[in-house]
């Protein structure tokens, strides 16, 4: 049993567990994403707490079970009802941020909501979490979520959960201090968020993004229509396929036969194969990083200068961002037909995939779509 005096040490041990660090690898703690819970997803919801917001933090249980570190679900029907209720509240715009509770427990979820920020913290009071000891609550892994709700939505939010008979507890609110202050009865403790972030991921650095999406970028999904152009992608994602099709490409299977292809997007093809494909003269190629969930990635900025690369021609002087296993860069061949992009393109095409996206925009697609539009236009001229 964890003792109160050992809680800080236990937090550090928990943050160093491989399954907790996996949250960093899978990008759960960087910004917008789809959070899977069971077979459902919370779409376009940030797991990062909004600082300086007049708001409340809530714990919502999905397990219908006693608090424990086993993560068991006692009633799957209740879980599904709770998720459905929360989805409706998200659709109504009531949720500012949301973080699932998993390995590492409630304390880890609270900390990870703060780690991507450089300012602010939380004041947490667990008095409404029942009679359990504070250490039992903090390290409980029962499936559920921590959500942030604006103060002016508090009454509607709580009524909706009460009407649906979903358990919740109001547990605190954001604060200006860079501390996680935890209270319950006589227990009073503050935890240093920056110190614990270094324990969680020693190489996590403050890297503010300086974005410039472009004055002419509308954010609208293109509908270029069929062009007769064919593209093949190694291990295509649904996002990559959707973007290519919107730019006019027919996306075909990557079977190693390139005779009738115009564009290939790959990560690990033999160089001789690529050279043979490019020797036709009416082809384009993009080399990208493989989306390997077992290798840490970071959402990093990348700035483009003026270039002769055909696919980058409209992105000159833009400052974008991309998930990358390394410091992202873009290099081109002399003829401008081959682009090597050191980033995970398939994970960066749409705004909801980004680690951070300007909140004043309602774009359907990110500026990365211009790679495919430019490719289509250039190929039509060959």
C-alpha positions as CSV (number, residue, x, y, z in Angstrom):
1,X,0.0,0.0,0.0
2,X,1.3,3.5,-0.9
3,X,1.8,5.7,2.1
4,X,1.0,9.4,2.1
5,X,4.7,10.3,2.8
6,X,5.7,8.3,-0.3
7,X,3.3,9.8,-2.8
8,X,5.8,12.1,-4.5
9,X,8.2,9.2,-4.9
10,X,5.4,7.0,-6.3
11,X,4.4,9.7,-8.8
12,X,8.0,9.8,-10.1
13,X,8.1,6.0,-10.4
14,X,4.7,6.0,-12.1
15,X,5.8,8.6,-14.7
16,X,8.8,6.5,-15.6
17,X,6.8,3.3,-16.3
18,X,7.1,2.3,-20.0
19,X,3.4,2.1,-20.5
20,X,3.0,5.6,-19.1
21,X,5.8,7.0,-21.3
22,X,4.0,5.4,-24.2
23,X,1.6,8.3,-24.0
24,X,4.5,10.5,-25.1
25,X,5.3,8.2,-28.0
26,X,1.7,8.0,-29.1
27,X,1.4,11.8,-28.9
28,X,-1.5,11.7,-26.4
29,X,-0.1,14.7,-24.5
30,X,0.6,17.2,-27.2
31,X,-2.6,18.6,-28.4
32,X,-5.7,17.7,-30.5
33,X,-6.3,14.1,-31.4
34,X,-8.9,11.4,-31.3
35,X,-9.0,9.7,-27.9
36,X,-10.0,6.1,-28.1
37,X,-12.0,4.7,-25.2
38,X,-13.1,1.1,-25.8
39,X,-14.4,1.1,-29.4
40,X,-15.5,4.8,-29.3
41,X,-13.5,8.0,-30.0
42,X,-13.7,11.6,-28.7
43,X,-12.9,13.6,-31.9
44,X,-11.2,17.0,-32.1
45,X,-10.9,17.3,-28.3
46,X,-7.7,18.6,-26.8
47,X,-6.2,16.6,-23.8
48,X,-4.3,19.8,-22.8
49,X,-5.9,22.0,-20.1
50,X,-6.7,25.5,-21.3
51,X,-4.8,27.9,-19.1
52,X,-6.3,31.2,-17.8
53,X,-9.8,29.9,-18.4
54,X,-12.7,30.4,-16.0
55,X,-13.5,26.8,-15.8
56,X,-13.9,23.7,-13.6
57,X,-12.3,20.2,-13.8
58,X,-14.4,17.1,-13.4
59,X,-13.7,13.4,-13.0
60,X,-16.2,11.2,-14.9
61,X,-16.1,7.5,-14.2
62,X,-16.7,4.9,-16.9
63,X,-16.1,1.8,-14.9
64,X,-19.1,1.6,-12.4
65,X,-16.6,0.0,-10.0
66,X,-14.7,0.7,-6.8
67,X,-11.6,2.8,-7.3
68,X,-8.6,0.5,-7.9
69,X,-5.4,0.1,-9.9
70,X,-6.8,-2.8,-12.0
71,X,-8.7,-0.7,-14.5
72,X,-11.7,-3.1,-14.6
73,X,-15.1,-2.2,-16.0
74,X,-18.0,-3.6,-13.9
75,X,-20.8,-2.5,-16.3
76,X,-20.1,-2.1,-20.0
77,X,-23.5,-0.7,-20.7
78,X,-22.9,2.1,-18.2
79,X,-19.6,2.8,-19.9
80,X,-21.2,3.1,-23.3
81,X,-24.0,5.4,-21.9
82,X,-21.3,7.6,-20.2
83,X,-19.3,7.9,-23.5
84,X,-22.4,8.7,-25.5
85,X,-23.5,11.4,-23.0
86,X,-20.0,12.9,-23.2
87,X,-20.0,12.8,-27.0
88,X,-23.2,14.8,-27.0
89,X,-21.7,17.4,-24.6
90,X,-18.6,17.7,-26.9
91,X,-20.8,18.2,-29.9
92,X,-22.5,21.1,-28.0
93,X,-19.2,22.7,-27.4
94,X,-19.2,22.3,-23.6
95,X,-15.8,20.6,-23.3
96,X,-12.6,22.7,-23.3
97,X,-10.3,19.8,-22.8
98,X,-10.5,16.1,-22.0
99,X,-7.9,13.5,-21.0
100,X,-8.5,9.8,-20.5
101,X,-7.5,8.0,-17.4
102,X,-5.4,4.9,-18.0
103,X,-2.0,3.6,-16.9
104,X,-0.7,5.8,-14.2
105,X,-4.1,6.7,-12.8
106,X,-5.8,10.0,-12.1
107,X,-2.6,11.8,-11.0
108,X,-0.9,11.0,-14.3
109,X,-3.9,12.2,-16.3
110,X,-3.9,15.5,-14.4
111,X,-0.2,16.0,-14.9
112,X,-0.3,15.2,-18.6
113,X,-3.0,17.8,-19.1
114,X,-0.4,20.3,-17.9
115,X,2.9,19.0,-19.4
116,X,2.5,20.5,-22.9
117,X,1.8,24.0,-21.5
118,X,4.6,26.3,-20.2
119,X,2.4,28.2,-17.7
120,X,-0.4,27.5,-15.4
121,X,-1.4,24.6,-13.2
122,X,-4.3,23.2,-11.2
123,X,-5.9,23.3,-7.8
124,X,-7.4,20.0,-7.0
125,X,-9.7,19.1,-4.1
126,X,-10.8,15.4,-3.9
127,X,-13.4,15.8,-1.2
128,X,-16.2,14.7,-3.6
129,X,-14.4,11.6,-4.7
130,X,-15.7,9.5,-1.8
131,X,-14.2,8.1,1.4
132,X,-11.1,6.6,-0.2
133,X,-7.7,7.6,1.0
134,X,-6.0,10.3,-1.1
135,X,-3.3,7.8,-2.4
136,X,-6.0,5.4,-3.5
137,X,-7.7,8.1,-5.5
138,X,-4.6,9.5,-7.1
139,X,-3.4,6.2,-8.5
140,X,-6.8,4.7,-9.4
141,X,-6.8,3.5,-13.0
142,X,-10.5,3.0,-13.4
143,X,-11.5,3.9,-17.0
144,X,-12.8,7.4,-17.2
145,X,-11.8,10.9,-18.1
146,X,-10.9,14.3,-16.7
147,X,-12.7,17.1,-18.4
148,X,-12.5,20.8,-18.3
149,X,-15.8,22.8,-18.6
150,X,-16.2,26.6,-18.9
151,X,-17.8,28.2,-15.8
152,X,-20.8,29.5,-17.7
153,X,-21.5,25.9,-18.9
154,X,-21.3,24.4,-15.4
155,X,-25.0,24.2,-14.7
156,X,-25.9,22.7,-18.1
157,X,-23.1,20.2,-17.9
158,X,-23.9,18.9,-14.5
159,X,-27.6,18.7,-15.3
160,X,-26.9,16.6,-18.4
161,X,-24.8,14.1,-16.5
162,X,-27.4,13.9,-13.7
163,X,-30.2,13.4,-16.1
164,X,-28.2,10.6,-17.8
165,X,-27.3,9.1,-14.3
166,X,-23.6,9.4,-15.0
167,X,-21.3,9.6,-12.0
168,X,-19.1,12.7,-11.8
169,X,-17.2,14.7,-9.3
170,X,-16.1,18.3,-9.5
171,X,-12.4,18.2,-8.5
172,X,-10.9,21.6,-9.1
173,X,-10.0,24.3,-11.6
174,X,-6.9,25.7,-13.4
175,X,-4.7,28.2,-11.7
176,X,-1.8,30.6,-12.6
177,X,0.8,28.8,-10.4
178,X,2.9,26.2,-12.2
179,X,1.9,23.7,-9.5
180,X,-0.5,20.9,-9.1
181,X,-2.0,21.5,-5.7
182,X,-3.9,18.5,-4.2
183,X,-6.2,18.7,-1.2
184,X,-8.4,16.1,0.6
185,X,-9.4,16.5,4.2
186,X,-6.2,17.1,6.1
187,X,-4.0,16.2,3.2
188,X,-2.4,19.3,1.6
189,X,0.4,18.9,-1.0
190,X,1.7,20.8,-4.0
191,X,3.6,19.1,-6.8
192,X,6.1,20.9,-9.1
193,X,4.8,20.3,-12.7
194,X,8.1,21.3,-14.4
195,X,10.1,18.9,-12.2
196,X,7.8,16.1,-12.9
197,X,7.7,16.8,-16.6
198,X,11.4,16.2,-16.7
199,X,10.9,12.9,-14.9
200,X,8.2,11.9,-17.4
201,X,10.2,12.8,-20.5
202,X,13.7,14.3,-19.9
203,X,14.1,15.5,-23.5
204,X,10.7,17.3,-23.6
205,X,11.7,20.9,-24.3
206,X,9.7,24.1,-24.6
207,X,9.4,24.5,-28.4
208,X,6.9,27.3,-29.1
209,X,5.5,27.0,-32.6
210,X,5.8,30.0,-34.9
211,X,3.3,29.2,-37.5
212,X,2.5,31.1,-40.7
213,X,-0.1,29.1,-42.6
214,X,-0.1,31.6,-45.5
215,X,-2.4,34.5,-46.4
216,X,-3.9,32.8,-49.4
217,X,-4.6,29.5,-47.5
218,X,-8.4,29.1,-47.1
219,X,-8.4,25.8,-45.2
220,X,-11.1,24.5,-47.6
221,X,-10.9,20.9,-48.7
222,X,-10.3,20.9,-52.5
223,X,-12.5,19.0,-54.9
224,X,-10.4,18.7,-58.0
225,X,-12.2,15.9,-59.7
226,X,-10.8,13.0,-61.6
227,X,-7.6,13.7,-63.5
228,X,-6.5,10.3,-64.6
229,X,-3.4,10.6,-62.4
230,X,-2.5,7.6,-60.2
231,X,-0.7,7.7,-56.9
232,X,0.5,4.9,-54.7
233,X,1.4,5.2,-51.0
234,X,3.3,2.7,-48.9
235,X,1.0,1.7,-46.0
236,X,-1.6,4.4,-46.8
237,X,-3.7,5.9,-44.0
238,X,-7.3,6.9,-44.6
239,X,-6.2,10.5,-44.1
240,X,-3.6,10.3,-46.8
241,X,-6.0,8.6,-49.2
242,X,-8.7,11.2,-48.6
243,X,-6.3,14.1,-49.2
244,X,-4.9,12.6,-52.4
245,X,-8.3,11.9,-53.8
246,X,-9.4,15.4,-53.1
247,X,-6.5,16.6,-55.1
248,X,-7.6,14.6,-58.1
249,X,-5.5,11.4,-57.7
250,X,-6.7,7.8,-58.0
251,X,-5.0,6.0,-55.1
252,X,-4.0,2.5,-56.1
253,X,-2.3,-0.4,-54.3
254,X,1.4,-0.1,-53.7
255,X,2.4,-3.4,-55.4
256,X,5.8,-2.6,-56.7
257,X,4.7,-2.1,-60.3
258,X,5.1,1.5,-61.2
259,X,4.5,1.5,-65.0
260,X,1.2,3.5,-64.9
261,X,1.9,5.5,-61.7
262,X,2.5,9.3,-61.6
263,X,3.2,9.8,-57.9
264,X,4.6,7.6,-55.2
265,X,4.8,8.4,-51.5
266,X,7.1,6.0,-49.6
267,X,9.3,5.6,-46.6
268,X,11.6,2.6,-47.3
269,X,11.9,1.8,-51.0
270,X,15.1,0.6,-52.5
271,X,17.0,3.5,-54.1
272,X,17.4,1.7,-57.4
273,X,13.6,1.2,-57.6
274,X,13.0,4.9,-57.0
275,X,15.6,5.9,-59.6
276,X,14.0,3.6,-62.2
277,X,10.6,5.2,-61.5
278,X,11.9,8.7,-61.7
279,X,13.8,8.0,-64.9
280,X,10.5,8.1,-66.8
281,X,10.6,11.9,-66.5
282,X,6.8,12.4,-66.0
283,X,6.8,11.3,-62.4
284,X,7.0,12.7,-58.9
285,X,8.0,11.1,-55.6
286,X,7.8,12.1,-51.9
287,X,9.9,10.3,-49.3
288,X,8.4,10.6,-45.7
289,X,9.1,9.1,-42.3
290,X,7.3,5.9,-41.4
291,X,4.7,6.3,-38.7
292,X,6.3,4.1,-36.1
293,X,4.3,4.3,-32.8
294,X,7.3,2.6,-31.0
295,X,9.6,5.5,-31.8
296,X,9.1,8.9,-30.0
297,X,7.9,11.7,-32.2
298,X,7.6,15.4,-31.6
299,X,5.3,18.0,-33.1
300,X,7.8,20.4,-34.5
301,X,7.9,23.5,-36.7
302,X,9.4,23.6,-40.2
303,X,10.0,26.7,-42.2
304,X,10.2,26.8,-46.0
305,X,12.3,29.1,-48.1
306,X,11.9,29.6,-51.8
307,X,12.6,26.4,-53.6
308,X,12.6,24.8,-57.1
309,X,10.7,21.7,-55.8
310,X,7.5,21.3,-57.7
311,X,5.5,20.2,-54.8
312,X,6.7,22.9,-52.4
313,X,6.3,25.8,-54.9
314,X,3.3,27.4,-53.0
315,X,4.7,26.8,-49.5
316,X,7.7,29.2,-49.8
317,X,8.0,31.4,-46.7
318,X,5.4,29.5,-44.8
319,X,6.0,28.1,-41.3
320,X,4.1,24.9,-40.8
321,X,4.5,22.0,-38.3
322,X,4.7,18.2,-38.6
323,X,5.1,15.2,-36.4
324,X,8.6,13.9,-36.8
325,X,11.0,11.4,-35.2
326,X,13.8,13.9,-35.9
327,X,14.3,17.6,-36.4
328,X,12.2,18.0,-39.6
329,X,13.7,19.2,-42.8
330,X,12.8,19.1,-46.5
331,X,15.3,18.4,-49.3
332,X,14.8,18.2,-53.0
333,X,16.6,16.9,-56.1
334,X,18.1,19.2,-58.6
335,X,15.2,18.8,-61.0
336,X,12.6,19.5,-58.2
337,X,10.7,16.3,-58.9
338,X,11.7,14.4,-55.7
339,X,11.0,15.6,-52.2
340,X,12.4,14.1,-49.0
341,X,10.3,15.3,-46.1
342,X,11.6,14.4,-42.7
343,X,8.2,14.1,-41.0
344,X,5.2,11.8,-40.6
345,X,3.1,13.4,-43.3
346,X,0.1,11.0,-42.9
347,X,-0.3,12.1,-39.3
348,X,-0.1,15.8,-40.1
349,X,-2.5,16.5,-43.0
350,X,-5.7,17.5,-41.1
351,X,-6.0,20.1,-38.3
352,X,-7.3,17.6,-35.8
353,X,-4.1,15.6,-36.2
354,X,-1.9,18.6,-35.3
355,X,-0.4,18.9,-31.9
356,X,-1.6,22.5,-31.9
357,X,-3.6,24.4,-34.4
358,X,-4.7,28.1,-34.3
359,X,-8.0,28.1,-32.4
360,X,-9.4,31.0,-34.4
361,X,-9.5,28.9,-37.6
362,X,-12.1,26.3,-38.7
363,X,-10.1,24.7,-41.4
364,X,-11.1,21.5,-43.0
365,X,-7.5,20.6,-44.0
366,X,-4.1,21.9,-43.2
367,X,-1.7,23.6,-45.7
368,X,0.0,20.2,-46.3
369,X,-2.8,19.6,-48.8
370,X,-0.9,21.9,-51.2
371,X,1.8,19.3,-51.7
372,X,-0.8,17.1,-53.5
373,X,-2.5,20.0,-55.3
374,X,0.9,21.2,-56.6
375,X,1.8,17.6,-57.6
376,X,-1.4,17.2,-59.6
377,X,-1.0,20.5,-61.4
378,X,2.6,19.8,-62.3
379,X,1.9,16.3,-63.6
380,X,-0.9,17.6,-65.8
381,X,1.7,19.8,-67.6
382,X,4.2,16.9,-68.2
